[in-house]
């Protein structure tokens, strides 16, 4: 059985790199093979790192022009050789920057800028001489600080919604003929999503309406409201009973963004803006 720790990034043979170029090359190879990078886009990936003893003073990752697949990333990690750490040594990434203008994820172009300082990790070595880099959860005594900005064009969200809707329709014995997605601001810090789909089954054609509103409050929680999936056609409504029950159970639920984070990541601000792009910004202090 594969006992690979999903939080360990394999870096080839030990010992750990002592030269910047060596560390940069190893990290680039590791990300290319374990992050679901599409081979045709791999040449666009840029990694620049510096090393000082056990620490990595700077690490810059540029994903501009890269296409990644979360499904392929999971498959790659699942099939990777098992790493059983025999030794560990703590290190810190002084300044981390990840950017993409844009990176393509599941067909959507995402503009990303993430900056963080004081990111802890461990060098791990196995008994048979393999080297890896393991994520360490930051704690309250040494918090990670930084900021993040993710922007997705509204048309890219619609395209992604069409793919998901087509799959959901097929799972319920329907064919998707048309899909309209509307995104609008909700309150001072949220987004309202309204979807109207035309579906077909044999000679039957009907409209399905769906929607929800997600709002971030001052206590950094996200509340889902007005979650719905409906159809005025009784036949289609009957076919959607199972899907509707799965979706509508989230109506009114609040997800606490803070409680799900490690003690060493203290969110101070989360903002959502809606226009030609849907932009999410966050800051940790």
C-alpha positions in Angstrom: 0.0 0.0 0.0 1.2 3.5 -0.8 1.9 5.4 2.5 3.1 8.6 0.7 2.5 11.6 2.9 0.6 14.0 0.6 2.3 17.0 2.3 5.8 15.8 1.4 7.1 17.1 -1.9 9.8 14.7 -3.3 13.0 16.4 -4.2 15.1 13.5 -5.5 18.2 12.0 -3.7 19.7 13.4 -0.5 21.5 15.4 0.7 19.6 18.6 0.5 20.7 21.2 -2.0 23.3 23.8 -1.0 23.2 25.8 -4.2 20.4 28.1 -5.3 20.3 26.7 -8.9 20.1 23.1 -7.6 17.2 23.9 -5.2 15.4 25.8 -7.9 15.7 23.0 -10.4 14.6 20.3 -7.9 11.5 22.4 -6.9 10.6 23.0 -10.5 10.8 19.3 -11.3 8.8 18.4 -8.2 6.0 20.9 -9.0 5.9 19.8 -12.7 5.4 16.2 -11.8 3.2 16.5 -8.7 1.0 19.6 -9.3 -0.8 18.3 -12.3 1.0 20.5 -14.8 0.0 19.8 -18.4 3.1 18.7 -20.2 2.6 21.1 -23.1 2.6 24.0 -20.7 5.4 22.9 -18.5 8.1 25.1 -20.1 6.3 28.1 -18.8 6.8 27.2 -15.2 9.5 29.3 -13.5 10.9 28.6 -10.0 13.6 30.7 -8.4 14.9 29.9 -4.9 17.7 30.8 -2.6 19.1 28.6 0.1 21.0 29.4 3.3 21.6 26.4 5.5 18.3 24.8 6.4 16.4 28.0 5.4 15.1 29.2 2.1 15.3 33.0 2.2 13.3 33.5 -1.0 11.1 31.3 -3.2 9.4 32.7 -6.3 7.0 30.5 -8.4 5.6 31.9 -11.6 2.8 29.8 -13.2 2.0 32.3 -16.0 0.9 30.3 -19.0 0.7 27.0 -17.2 -2.3 24.7 -17.3 -2.9 22.5 -14.2 -5.3 19.8 -13.5 -6.3 19.1 -9.8 -7.4 15.6 -10.9 -4.0 14.8 -12.4 -2.3 16.3 -9.3 -4.2 13.9 -7.1 -3.4 10.9 -9.4 0.3 11.8 -9.4 0.5 12.0 -5.7 -1.4 8.8 -5.3 1.0 6.9 -7.6 4.2 8.5 -6.2 6.7 6.2 -4.3 6.1 6.1 -0.6 8.3 8.3 1.5 8.9 7.2 5.1 10.9 10.0 6.8 13.9 8.9 8.9 15.2 12.3 9.8 13.7 15.8 9.8 15.2 19.3 10.0 13.1 22.5 10.4 13.5 25.4 7.9 11.7 28.6 7.0 10.8 30.2 3.7 11.6 33.8 4.4 9.6 35.3 1.5 7.3 33.3 -0.7 5.7 34.7 -3.8 3.4 32.7 -6.2 2.0 34.5 -9.2 0.3 33.7 -12.5 -1.1 36.0 -15.1 -2.9 33.7 -15.6 -2.8 30.0 -14.8 -5.5 27.8 -16.3 -7.3 25.6 -13.8 -10.1 23.3 -15.0 -10.4 25.4 -18.1 -10.6 28.8 -16.3 -7.9 31.4 -16.5 -7.1 32.5 -12.9 -4.9 35.5 -12.1 -3.0 34.9 -8.9 -0.7 36.8 -6.6 0.2 35.2 -3.2 2.9 36.6 -0.9 3.8 35.1 2.4 6.6 35.5 5.0 7.8 33.1 7.6 6.5 29.9 6.1 7.7 26.9 8.1 8.7 23.5 6.5 10.9 20.5 7.2 13.6 18.8 5.1 12.9 15.1 5.4 15.2 12.2 4.4 14.4 8.6 4.2 16.5 5.6 5.2 17.2 4.8 1.6 18.5 8.3 0.8 15.5 10.1 -0.7 14.9 13.8 0.1 11.6 15.6 0.5 10.1 18.9 1.7 7.2 18.7 4.1 4.7 21.4 5.0 4.6 22.3 8.7 1.5 23.9 10.2 2.3 27.4 11.5 1.5 28.0 15.1 0.5 31.1 17.1 4.1 31.7 18.3 5.4 32.1 14.7 2.5 33.2 12.5 2.7 33.4 8.7 1.9 36.8 7.3 1.0 37.9 3.8 -1.7 38.5 1.3 -3.5 36.8 -1.6 -5.4 38.0 -4.6 -7.3 35.7 -7.0 -9.2 37.0 -10.0 -11.3 35.0 -12.4 -13.1 36.5 -15.5 -16.8 36.2 -15.3 -16.9 34.5 -18.7 -14.5 31.8 -17.4 -16.8 31.1 -14.5 -19.7 30.7 -16.9 -17.7 28.3 -19.1 -16.8 26.2 -16.0 -20.4 26.3 -14.9 -21.5 25.0 -18.3 -19.2 22.0 -18.0 -20.4 21.2 -14.4 -24.1 21.7 -15.4 -23.7 19.4 -18.4 -22.3 16.7 -16.2 -25.1 17.2 -13.6 -27.8 17.1 -16.3 -26.4 13.9 -17.7 -26.3 12.3 -14.3 -30.0 13.1 -14.0 -30.9 11.7 -17.4 -31.1 15.2 -19.1 -29.2 17.0 -21.8 -28.1 20.6 -21.4 -29.2 22.8 -24.3 -28.5 26.2 -23.0 -27.0 27.8 -19.8 -27.1 31.5 -18.7 -25.1 32.5 -15.6 -25.4 35.9 -13.9 -23.1 37.1 -11.2 -23.9 40.2 -9.2 -22.7 41.9 -6.0 -24.5 40.9 -2.9 -24.4 43.3 0.0 -21.1 44.9 0.8 -19.0 41.8 0.5 -20.6 38.9 -1.4 -21.8 37.5 -4.7 -25.1 36.4 -5.9 -25.2 33.6 -8.6 -28.3 33.0 -10.8 -28.4 30.2 -13.3 -31.0 29.5 -15.9 -30.6 26.3 -17.9 -32.6 24.8 -20.8 -32.6 21.0 -20.6 -34.0 18.3 -22.8 -35.0 14.7 -22.4 -36.3 13.0 -25.5 -39.0 15.3 -26.8 -39.3 17.1 -23.5 -37.7 20.6 -23.1 -37.9 22.6 -19.9 -36.1 25.4 -18.0 -34.2 24.8 -14.7 -33.4 27.7 -12.5 -30.7 27.6 -9.8 -29.0 30.1 -7.6 -27.4 31.1 -4.3 -25.9 34.1 -2.5 -22.6 33.9 -0.6 -21.8 36.7 1.8 -18.6 37.2 3.8 -19.4 38.8 7.2 -17.2 40.9 9.5 -16.3 37.9 11.6 -14.9 36.2 8.5 -17.6 33.7 8.0 -19.3 32.8 4.7 -23.1 32.4 4.8 -25.0 30.7 1.9 -28.5 32.0 1.3 -31.3 31.4 -1.2 -29.8 28.1 -2.4 -32.2 26.7 -4.8 -32.8 24.4 -7.8 -36.2 24.5 -9.3 -38.2 23.8 -12.5 -41.8 24.6 -13.4 -42.0 21.5 -15.4 -43.3 18.7 -13.1 -41.4 15.9 -15.0 -38.1 17.7 -14.8 -38.8 18.7 -11.2 -39.2 15.1 -10.3 -36.0 14.2 -12.0 -34.2 16.9 -10.0 -35.5 15.7 -6.5 -32.2 14.1 -5.5 -30.0 16.9 -6.8 -32.3 19.6 -5.2 -32.1 17.9 -1.8 -28.3 17.7 -1.9 -28.0 21.4 -2.9 -30.7 23.0 -0.7 -29.4 21.5 2.5 -26.7 24.2 2.4 -29.2 27.0 2.5 -28.5 29.2 5.6 -25.3 27.4 6.5 -22.4 29.5 7.7 -18.8 28.4 7.2 -16.2 29.9 9.6 -13.1 30.7 7.5 -11.0 31.3 10.7 -11.8 28.1 12.6 -10.6 26.0 9.7 -7.2 27.6 9.6 -4.1 26.7 11.6 -3.4 28.9 14.6 -0.5 30.5 12.8 -2.6 31.9 10.0 -4.6 34.9 11.3 -7.0 36.3 8.6 -7.5 40.0 9.0 -9.6 40.7 5.9 -11.4 38.9 3.2 -13.0 40.8 0.3 -15.1 39.8 -2.7 -15.8 42.1 -5.6 -17.9 41.3 -8.7 -17.6 42.9 -12.1 -16.0 41.7 -15.3 -13.9 39.6 -12.9 -14.7 38.0 -9.6 -11.9 39.0 -7.3 -11.1 37.5 -4.0 -8.5 39.2 -1.7 -7.3 38.1 1.7 -4.7 39.3 4.2 -3.0 37.4 7.0 -1.3 39.2 9.9 
